[in-house]
Amino acid sequence: MYRGREGMLAWAAHRAAGVGIVLFLVAHVIDISLMGFGPKSFNAMLHLYTNPIARLGEVVLLAAVLFHALNGIRIGIIDFSPCGVRIHRALFYAVVVVFLAVFLPAAYVLLRDIIL
């Protein structure tokens, strides 16, 4: 299953997305904790999120959360279905199709202010 093909790619992407989500959560806890230093420092941090680079970060976060969730469902099917291992490649491609079908319109909505 993990010999450099779909299974290995899904495994690596799942881990990378998980690490990215954890890093975001750490950053989120830090920026929310700025509220304890007063509204001025918190509002300065919120102003940074209007930056186009921060909008790109939101799109990357969306991609990480969406892929991680869909691939987690795939892993659950593989683990708990008697035929899961046999169909893991088809499940991987299903995850990719659903990911693209959801991610592309959502990314457009998030980035349309920057693009247009």
Summary of the structure (lengths in Angstrom):
residues: 116
radius of gyration: 17.9
end to end distance: 43.4
largest distance: 56.6
contacts: 290
relative contact order: 0.13
helix: 85%
strand: 0%
